[in-house]
Amino acid sequence: MSDNDTDQERSFRERYAEELRKKRQQDAHSYRENDELVEERVKVNQQERKTPGRRGEKIKQEEIDKEIVRRDKIKSKRIPEG
């Protein structure tokens, strides 16, 4: 969360982060599953091109990045290093 967020932005960020946690991410060993996080990133990128400079898309990009990092950390804890 950014220290500069307004209450409205903070609320939006929290709701969006919760929504992202529900999205599925493709397993590295499977090509059959949809990767909903990648699909969300594509949608946000398309919207950002249509309406550049909007704060909402910047917040969404930040939250997608955080969710991907969060999942990578969880995955690395589950996989024992050999």
ABEGO torsion letter per residue (X at the ends): XBAABBAAAAAAAAAAAAAAAABBBBBAABAABBBAAAAAAAAAAAAAAABBGBAAAAAAAAAAAAAAAAAAAAAAAABBBX
